[in-house]
Amino acid sequence: MTRRISHWIDGKPFSGIAERSGDVFDPATGEVAAKVDFASQDEVSEAVAAAKRALPGWRGTSLAGRTRVMFAFRELLAARRDELAKIVTSEHGKVESDAAGEIARGLENVEYACGAAQLLKGGFSENVSTGVDVYSIAQPLGVVGVISPFNFPAMVPLWFVPNAIACGNTVVLKPSEKDPSAANFIAELFAEAGLPDGVLNVLHGDKVAVDGLLEHPDVKAISFVGSTPIARYVYETGTRNGKRVQALGGAKNHMIVLPDADLDLAADAAVSAGFGSAGERCMAVSVLVAVGPAGDELVGKITDRMTALKVGDGRNPESEMGPLVTAAHHARVESYVDAGVASGATLVVDGRGVEADGGEGGFWLGPTLFDHVRPEMSIYTDEIFGPVLAVVRAEGYDEALALINANPYGNGTAIFTNDGGAARRFQNEVEVGMVGVNVPIPVPVSYYSFGGWKDSLFGDSHAYGPEGFHFFTRTKVVTSRWLDPSHGGVNLGFPRNS
């Protein structure tokens, strides 16, 4: 029988009958590996109700108690990281070394959340007026929803869930229906770590589940990662329903290579950042801007490296790049390759028809390289989310910078150069949220925050780090006076400090 993946509600697997379900594929073979339940409105209500019931007890748990659970979860996750990586590979398709890196970055955020006692400290001012003290406290929001994407089925939940829980909130997590098992595994580890029933719930499904969370009056906040059109929809719908929302959207990340750069380093970086995880990363480099005379030599070096890449089943240790996640996504990405050829871009390396070391029915598309791409072409304007790298030529630094700043996305970018002045100027002038200097994928460490600008972020708060703790709490300011009964009598004037 086909394996069933169902919700995790109130500390246990959901046992009810699902009215609808979806296929979960093994991307390396194209075969259906499992069926995942799709939540109805009733299941949404049940998950939110479980989180609401658990809220008073968890909110009232001491910081020491919450921290103990977080440390226990950290130890379990570290001990079973290989198991979780294999789950990610089996449903997403990324090679196991890449999946292991995803878990490692998620683990860093769990370790950051273990510092909740320090991170939730308020401020205190004594005697601001005679006998009056003022202090601030950070309190949890309540029930919060997390809607995570397919491309990082473990890491993105670990961006949000540990911080939300450490702050005293309860959570309903809605993972992607394409690779849902990692979320259940994380919930089971939290339960084993001692997290009370109902504090973390996992709800599987499609738009019904998403809209249910966005519209439910008991859900106080939404964290989302996905494409820009859906991020905009989540932000607008959630805020219209009175929720705090952080919605991280799509990207078109540019990597500038100046003529003075180490071209071998730049070529390594372009291939690694462009084709890792088959390009299914919001921080993937999808546009390389070759400045001045760097272009021809750089394209040659990139081509040499691409042709040596081994595409195959992610469970094979020799594979360097796996398949795309679904047949539908494969067809979409391949259509952009067709469009690039039709628009007149130079197809240097064609990934269509790649001979992959995997099942014949797998969703294979090899690394693809276009040169002489123009800004009006769809392979430049659209977020392809696949192993397609577009090279644009620019005469100089100013033209390259203007190209990036004119783009509607502003998630990540990088510059490769040996000129410190150029790098410093770039980090100051570029209109992008995350910047790498000779670093192709500038994903911040857990004690900073992840987030883009422009159409790559809707809402004011970035993910994890200090802004993560800020997002999952609200500030209360208390003005306090303890005096003897002779308080001075009635005074209808506006309070003034003295």
Secondary structure per residue as TSV (DSSP state, phi and psi in degrees):
chain	resnum	aa	ss	phi	psi
A	1	M	-	360.0	147.1
A	2	T	-	-68.0	134.1
A	3	R	E	-62.1	139.0
A	4	R	E	-104.9	133.4
A	5	I	E	-113.5	119.1
A	6	S	-	-123.3	-179.0
A	7	H	-	-70.4	163.0
A	8	W	E	-120.0	106.0
A	9	I	E	-129.5	129.2
A	10	D	T	58.6	39.3
A	11	G	T	83.8	14.4
A	12	K	E	-157.0	159.8
A	13	P	E	-63.1	143.3
A	14	F	-	-73.7	131.7
A	15	S	-	-106.8	-1.6
A	16	G	S	-72.3	172.1
A	17	I	-	-89.6	126.9
A	18	A	-	-84.1	132.2
A	19	E	S	-75.2	-29.7
A	20	R	E	-136.4	155.6
A	21	S	E	-152.0	169.5
A	22	G	E	-133.9	160.0
A	23	D	E	-83.1	139.3
A	24	V	E	-113.6	122.4
A	25	F	E	-98.8	155.3
A	26	D	E	-89.5	105.6
A	27	P	T	-63.0	-22.5
A	28	A	T	-80.6	-16.4
A	29	T	T	-119.8	-21.3
A	30	G	T	82.2	2.5
A	31	E	E	-87.9	151.1
A	32	V	E	-73.3	120.4
A	33	A	E	-98.2	-23.7
A	34	A	E	-163.6	167.2
A	35	K	E	-115.4	133.5
A	36	V	E	-111.5	132.4
A	37	D	E	-66.8	140.9
A	38	F	E	-104.6	126.1
A	39	A	-	-69.0	141.0
A	40	S	-	-91.6	178.3
A	41	Q	H	-62.9	-31.1
A	42	D	H	-64.7	-42.5
A	43	E	H	-67.3	-36.3
A	44	V	H	-58.9	-47.7
A	45	S	H	-62.8	-37.9
A	46	E	H	-66.5	-41.7
A	47	A	H	-66.4	-43.9
A	48	V	H	-65.9	-38.7
A	49	A	H	-63.5	-39.9
A	50	A	H	-62.3	-42.8
A	51	A	H	-65.1	-38.2
A	52	K	H	-68.0	-39.3
A	53	R	H	-64.1	-35.9
A	54	A	H	-78.0	-16.4
A	55	L	H	-61.1	-49.9
A	56	P	H	-58.2	-43.0
A	57	G	H	-67.0	-41.5
A	58	W	H	-73.7	-40.2
A	59	R	H	-60.8	-35.5
A	60	G	T	-81.6	-6.6
A	61	T	S	-68.8	136.5
A	62	S	-	-62.0	159.5
A	63	L	H	-59.4	-35.8
A	64	A	H	-64.4	-40.6
A	65	G	H	-66.5	-43.4
A	66	R	H	-63.2	-40.4
A	67	T	H	-65.4	-37.9
A	68	R	H	-61.9	-41.8
A	69	V	H	-62.4	-42.4
A	70	M	H	-66.1	-40.4
A	71	F	H	-65.1	-40.1
A	72	A	H	-64.8	-40.8
A	73	F	H	-63.2	-41.1
A	74	R	H	-59.0	-43.1
A	75	E	H	-66.5	-41.1
A	76	L	H	-65.7	-42.9
A	77	L	H	-63.8	-42.1
A	78	A	H	-64.1	-39.3
A	79	A	H	-70.9	-28.0
A	80	R	T	-116.0	21.8
A	81	R	H	-61.5	-36.3
A	82	D	H	-65.3	-37.8
A	83	E	H	-64.1	-43.6
A	84	L	H	-66.3	-38.4
A	85	A	H	-61.3	-39.5
A	86	K	H	-65.5	-37.0
A	87	I	H	-62.8	-44.7
A	88	V	H	-60.2	-47.0
A	89	T	H	-61.7	-40.6
A	90	S	H	-64.8	-29.2
A	91	E	H	-108.6	-29.3
A	92	H	H	-90.0	-42.4
A	93	G	-	107.0	-15.5
A	94	K	-	-62.8	151.0
A	95	V	-	-65.2	154.7
A	96	E	H	-64.6	-31.7
A	97	S	H	-65.4	-36.7
A	98	D	H	-68.6	-42.7
A	99	A	H	-61.8	-38.8
A	100	A	H	-63.6	-37.1
A	101	G	H	-64.6	-38.0
A	102	E	H	-60.1	-45.2
A	103	I	H	-64.5	-39.9
A	104	A	H	-60.9	-42.4
A	105	R	H	-70.0	-34.3
A	106	G	H	-66.0	-38.3
A	107	L	H	-62.2	-36.7
A	108	E	H	-59.5	-37.8
A	109	N	H	-72.4	-33.9
A	110	V	H	-61.0	-42.6
A	111	E	H	-63.1	-36.1
A	112	Y	H	-64.6	-42.6
A	113	A	H	-65.8	-23.0
A	114	C	T	-63.2	-16.3
A	115	G	T	-91.2	25.3
A	116	A	H	-56.4	-38.3
A	117	A	H	-59.4	-36.8
A	118	Q	H	-78.3	-38.1
A	119	L	H	-75.4	-20.1
A	120	L	T	-99.5	12.6
A	121	K	-	-68.5	137.0
A	122	G	-	-93.1	-164.4
A	123	G	-	-116.4	158.6
A	124	F	E	-143.9	128.5
A	125	S	E	-123.3	118.4
A	126	E	E	-88.7	139.4
A	127	N	E	58.4	44.8
A	128	V	E	-64.1	-30.9
A	129	S	E	-133.8	169.6
A	130	T	T	-57.7	114.6
A	131	G	T	75.3	8.8
A	132	V	E	-113.8	129.5
A	133	D	E	-113.1	148.3
A	134	V	E	-128.0	132.9
A	135	Y	E	-145.9	156.4
A	136	S	E	-116.3	146.5
A	137	I	E	-132.7	147.2
A	138	A	E	-105.5	121.5
A	139	Q	E	-118.9	152.6
A	140	P	E	-66.5	157.9
A	141	L	-	-80.1	-38.6
A	142	G	S	134.7	-132.2
A	143	V	E	-83.1	128.8
A	144	V	E	-125.8	150.3
A	145	G	E	-108.4	142.1
A	146	V	E	-124.6	122.5
A	147	I	E	-116.6	111.2
A	148	S	-	-112.7	157.5
A	149	P	-	-93.6	172.8
A	150	F	S	-75.5	-25.7
A	151	N	S	-75.6	-22.2
A	152	F	-	-135.4	76.2
A	153	P	T	-68.1	-16.1
A	154	A	T	-107.8	-46.0
A	155	M	H	-65.4	-45.3
A	156	V	H	-65.5	-44.2
A	157	P	H	-56.3	-34.2
A	158	L	H	-76.8	-10.9
A	159	W	H	-68.8	-41.7
A	160	F	H	-104.2	-47.4
A	161	V	H	-60.5	-48.9
A	162	P	H	-59.6	-41.7
A	163	N	H	-64.2	-44.9
A	164	A	H	-61.1	-44.2
A	165	I	H	-68.6	-43.6
A	166	A	H	-60.4	-31.1
A	167	C	T	-78.3	-7.3
A	168	G	T	101.1	7.4
A	169	N	-	-85.1	166.1
A	170	T	E	-112.3	155.7
A	171	V	E	-131.5	140.6
A	172	V	E	-116.4	115.1
A	173	L	E	-100.0	125.1
A	174	K	E	-112.7	97.8
A	175	P	-	-79.9	172.6
A	176	S	-	-64.3	140.9
A	177	E	T	-73.1	-10.6
A	178	K	T	-76.0	-34.3
A	179	D	S	-145.1	75.1
A	180	P	-	-86.8	-14.4
A	181	S	H	-69.6	-29.4
A	182	A	H	-60.3	-37.3
A	183	A	H	-64.1	-42.6
A	184	N	H	-63.3	-39.9
A	185	F	H	-61.1	-43.9
A	186	I	H	-62.5	-42.5
A	187	A	H	-62.6	-40.1
A	188	E	H	-64.5	-39.3
A	189	L	H	-64.7	-40.3
A	190	F	H	-62.2	-41.8
A	191	A	H	-62.4	-42.0
A	192	E	H	-64.4	-29.6
A	193	A	T	-76.5	-7.0
A	194	G	T	105.2	9.0
A	195	L	-	-67.3	128.0
A	196	P	-	-62.1	153.5
A	197	D	T	-56.8	137.3
A	198	G	T	90.1	-14.0
A	199	V	S	-69.7	-38.0
A	200	L	E	-125.1	122.9
A	201	N	E	-123.6	145.9
A	202	V	E	-117.8	125.1
A	203	L	-	-120.7	118.4
A	204	H	-	-95.0	156.2
A	205	G	-	148.9	-158.6
A	206	D	S	-125.0	-141.9
A	207	K	H	-62.8	-29.8
A	208	V	H	-60.1	-45.6
A	209	A	H	-67.0	-42.4
A	210	V	H	-61.3	-51.2
A	211	D	H	-63.4	-34.9
A	212	G	H	-60.4	-41.9
A	213	L	H	-70.6	-39.6
A	214	L	H	-66.1	-28.3
A	215	E	H	-103.7	-12.2
A	216	H	-	-69.4	127.8
A	217	P	T	-67.1	-20.6
A	218	D	T	-87.9	-5.9
A	219	V	E	-91.2	120.7
A	220	K	E	-95.1	-19.7
A	221	A	E	-155.3	155.6
A	222	I	E	-132.7	130.5
A	223	S	E	-111.5	131.9
A	224	F	E	-138.5	144.6
A	225	V	E	-134.2	131.7
A	226	G	S	175.1	-157.4
A	227	S	-	-73.5	159.6
A	228	T	H	-62.4	-44.7
A	229	P	H	-59.0	-40.6
A	230	I	H	-74.2	-36.6
A	231	A	H	-59.8	-42.5
A	232	R	H	-62.8	-43.0
A	233	Y	H	-63.0	-44.9
A	234	V	H	-61.6	-44.4
A	235	Y	H	-63.3	-48.1
A	236	E	H	-66.6	-42.5
A	237	T	H	-70.1	-43.9
A	238	G	H	-64.4	-46.5
A	239	T	H	-67.8	-33.6
A	240	R	H	-62.5	-27.5
A	241	N	T	-95.6	16.9
A	242	G	T	80.6	20.5
A	243	K	-	-101.0	152.3
A	244	R	E	-78.8	131.6
A	245	V	E	-133.9	134.7
A	246	Q	E	-121.8	117.8
A	247	A	E	-126.7	106.4
A	248	L	E	-88.9	126.1
A	249	G	-	-105.0	-152.6
A	250	G	-	-82.2	-170.6
A	251	A	-	-156.2	157.5
A	252	K	-	-143.5	82.1
A	253	N	E	-81.2	126.6
A	254	H	E	-100.6	141.9
A	255	M	E	-122.4	113.8
A	256	I	E	-87.5	133.9
A	257	V	E	-121.3	112.4
A	258	L	-	-82.5	158.7
A	259	P	T	-60.6	-25.7
A	260	D	T	-84.9	-2.1
A	261	A	S	-68.6	157.8
A	262	D	-	-73.6	105.5
A	263	L	H	-70.7	-27.2
A	264	D	H	-67.5	-43.7
A	265	L	H	-61.4	-44.1
A	266	A	H	-64.6	-40.4
A	267	A	H	-65.9	-43.7
A	268	D	H	-57.3	-45.3
A	269	A	H	-65.6	-41.8
A	270	A	H	-63.5	-42.2
A	271	V	H	-68.8	-43.4
A	272	S	H	-63.8	-45.9
A	273	A	H	-81.1	-23.2
A	274	G	H	-84.5	-31.0
A	275	F	H	-121.0	-5.6
A	276	G	G	-59.7	139.7
A	277	S	G	57.3	29.4
A	278	A	G	55.2	31.8
A	279	G	G	74.0	6.2
A	280	E	-	-89.7	59.3
A	281	R	-	-134.7	140.2
A	282	C	T	-71.8	-13.7
A	283	M	T	-105.7	10.1
A	284	A	-	-64.8	145.6
A	285	V	E	-79.4	117.9
A	286	S	E	-112.9	-15.1
A	287	V	E	-130.8	125.0
A	288	L	E	-108.7	121.5
A	289	V	E	-100.2	105.6
A	290	A	E	-90.0	120.1
A	291	V	E	-97.8	129.4
A	292	G	T	62.2	-133.8
A	293	P	T	-79.1	3.5
A	294	A	H	-72.8	-21.1
A	295	G	H	-58.9	-56.0
A	296	D	H	-62.5	-46.3
A	297	E	H	-65.7	-39.8
A	298	L	H	-65.1	-44.6
A	299	V	H	-60.9	-38.9
A	300	G	H	-63.0	-44.1
A	301	K	H	-66.1	-39.5
A	302	I	H	-64.8	-42.1
A	303	T	H	-60.3	-43.8
A	304	D	H	-58.9	-41.8
A	305	R	H	-72.2	-36.4
A	306	M	H	-65.2	-41.4
A	307	T	H	-67.9	-15.5
A	308	A	T	-93.5	-6.1
A	309	L	-	-69.1	142.8
A	310	K	-	-104.2	115.8
A	311	V	B	-99.9	129.5
A	312	G	B	-176.9	-175.5
A	313	D	-	-54.8	127.4
A	314	G	T	-62.1	-18.0
A	315	R	T	-80.3	-9.8
A	316	N	S	-87.0	119.5
A	317	P	T	-58.5	-21.1
A	318	E	T	-82.6	-14.5
A	319	S	-	-71.9	138.0
A	320	E	S	-106.5	-24.5
A	321	M	B	-141.4	134.3
A	322	G	-	-96.9	-166.5
A	323	P	-	-81.7	173.2
A	324	L	-	-77.7	167.0
A	325	V	S	-76.3	-35.1
A	326	T	-	-143.1	165.6
A	327	A	H	-64.5	-38.6
A	328	A	H	-64.9	-41.3
A	329	H	H	-68.9	-37.6
A	330	H	H	-58.6	-45.6
A	331	A	H	-63.5	-38.2
A	332	R	H	-65.5	-47.1
A	333	V	H	-65.0	-43.1
A	334	E	H	-63.0	-31.4
A	335	S	H	-64.9	-29.0
A	336	Y	H	-72.4	-32.8
A	337	V	H	-63.4	-44.8
A	338	D	H	-59.5	-42.4
A	339	A	H	-66.5	-37.0
A	340	G	H	-63.6	-41.1
A	341	V	H	-64.6	-44.7
A	342	A	H	-64.4	-29.9
A	343	S	T	-84.1	-6.4
A	344	G	T	101.3	5.7
A	345	A	-	-69.5	153.4
A	346	T	E	-84.2	114.9
A	347	L	E	-84.4	103.9
A	348	V	E	-84.1	-45.1
A	349	V	E	-129.9	124.0
A	350	D	-	-103.4	116.3
A	351	G	-	-86.8	-5.0
A	352	R	T	-70.9	139.2
A	353	G	T	73.1	21.9
A	354	V	-	-60.5	143.6
A	355	E	-	-90.0	99.3
A	356	A	-	-98.0	151.9
A	357	D	B	-89.2	78.5
A	358	G	S	-171.4	-171.2
A	359	G	-	-64.7	147.2
A	360	E	T	-62.8	-27.5
A	361	G	T	-91.1	6.6
A	362	G	S	-68.3	160.7
A	363	F	-	-91.2	70.5
A	364	W	-	-93.6	132.8
A	365	L	-	-146.2	121.8
A	366	G	-	-77.5	168.0
A	367	P	-	-55.8	134.6
A	368	T	E	-127.5	136.0
A	369	L	E	-128.5	126.4
A	370	F	E	-112.2	142.2
A	371	D	E	-119.5	163.8
A	372	H	S	54.5	45.8
A	373	V	-	-83.1	139.2
A	374	R	-	-106.4	150.2
A	375	P	T	-61.8	-19.2
A	376	E	T	-84.6	-8.7
A	377	M	S	-75.6	147.0
A	378	S	H	-65.3	-28.5
A	379	I	H	-70.0	-14.0
A	380	Y	H	-95.6	-44.4
A	381	T	H	-74.7	-32.0
A	382	D	S	-98.4	149.7
A	383	E	-	-79.5	107.7
A	384	I	-	-79.8	-40.0
A	385	F	-	62.6	48.3
A	386	G	S	-156.5	-178.0
A	387	P	S	-81.2	60.1
A	388	V	E	-125.9	116.5
A	389	L	E	-110.4	127.7
A	390	A	E	-108.5	127.6
A	391	V	E	-102.5	124.0
A	392	V	E	-112.0	137.5
A	393	R	E	-95.6	139.6
A	394	A	E	-133.6	144.5
A	395	E	S	-71.1	-36.8
A	396	G	S	-155.8	-179.9
A	397	Y	H	-58.7	-45.9
A	398	D	H	-61.3	-39.8
A	399	E	H	-66.6	-40.6
A	400	A	H	-64.7	-43.9
A	401	L	H	-62.9	-44.2
A	402	A	H	-61.3	-35.0
A	403	L	H	-62.1	-45.2
A	404	I	H	-66.7	-46.6
A	405	N	H	-68.8	-21.3
A	406	A	H	-82.6	-13.0
A	407	N	S	-74.6	140.5
A	408	P	S	-69.3	-19.1
A	409	Y	E	-91.6	155.1
A	410	G	E	-151.3	49.2
A	411	N	S	-83.8	-70.0
A	412	G	E	-135.2	158.1
A	413	T	E	-156.1	167.0
A	414	A	E	-149.9	151.9
A	415	I	E	-127.8	136.9
A	416	F	E	-115.2	119.6
A	417	T	-	-165.2	159.2
A	418	N	S	-105.6	9.7
A	419	D	-	-100.3	105.9
A	420	G	H	-62.3	-34.8
A	421	G	H	-66.0	-40.7
A	422	A	H	-65.3	-41.0
A	423	A	H	-64.5	-41.9
A	424	R	H	-67.3	-38.7
A	425	R	H	-64.2	-40.8
A	426	F	H	-63.9	-47.0
A	427	Q	H	-64.2	-25.3
A	428	N	H	-82.0	-36.0
A	429	E	H	-96.6	-22.5
A	430	V	-	-74.7	140.0
A	431	E	-	-99.1	66.8
A	432	V	-	-141.7	147.4
A	433	G	S	-76.4	-30.2
A	434	M	E	-131.8	126.5
A	435	V	E	-124.4	133.4
A	436	G	E	-112.0	136.2
A	437	V	E	-111.5	106.7
A	438	N	S	58.3	24.1
A	439	V	-	-129.6	116.0
A	440	P	S	-78.4	-28.1
A	441	I	S	-122.9	87.1
A	442	P	-	-82.3	58.6
A	443	V	-	-75.1	121.8
A	444	P	-	-67.0	156.0
A	445	V	-	-70.1	167.0
A	446	S	T	-65.0	-22.1
A	447	Y	T	-92.9	7.6
A	448	Y	S	-111.8	-167.0
A	449	S	-	-127.9	147.4
A	450	F	B	-99.4	127.2
A	451	G	-	174.7	149.7
A	452	G	-	-103.4	-171.8
A	453	W	E	-118.0	175.3
A	454	K	E	54.8	-132.7
A	455	D	T	-77.7	8.7
A	456	S	T	-94.3	-3.6
A	457	L	E	-152.9	130.4
A	458	F	E	-118.4	120.8
A	459	G	S	113.7	170.8
A	460	D	S	-95.4	-18.9
A	461	S	-	-104.3	133.0
A	462	H	-	-79.1	176.4
A	463	A	B	-91.0	150.5
A	464	Y	S	45.9	-172.2
A	465	G	H	63.0	-158.6
A	466	P	H	-57.6	-38.9
A	467	E	H	-69.9	-27.1
A	468	G	H	-63.9	-45.7
A	469	F	H	-66.4	-36.1
A	470	H	H	-64.2	-41.2
A	471	F	H	-63.9	-38.8
A	472	F	T	-90.5	11.6
A	473	T	E	-134.9	160.6
A	474	R	E	-126.9	147.5
A	475	T	E	-92.2	136.1
A	476	K	E	-120.5	131.8
A	477	V	E	-110.1	127.5
A	478	V	E	-111.8	128.9
A	479	T	E	-110.0	120.2
A	480	S	E	-127.8	137.5
A	481	R	E	-138.3	130.9
A	482	W	-	-121.7	103.0
A	483	L	-	-129.9	173.6
A	484	D	-	-73.6	169.1
A	485	P	S	-59.5	-21.5
A	486	S	-	-82.1	82.2
A	487	H	-	-89.3	-1.1
A	488	G	-	106.0	-5.9
A	489	G	-	85.2	-174.3
A	490	V	-	-75.8	137.6
A	491	N	-	-147.6	111.6
A	492	L	-	-87.4	1.7
A	493	G	S	-73.4	159.2
A	494	F	-	-66.5	137.3
A	495	P	-	-57.5	134.1
A	496	R	-	-129.9	149.6
A	497	N	-	-81.8	139.8
A	498	S	-	-147.0	360.0
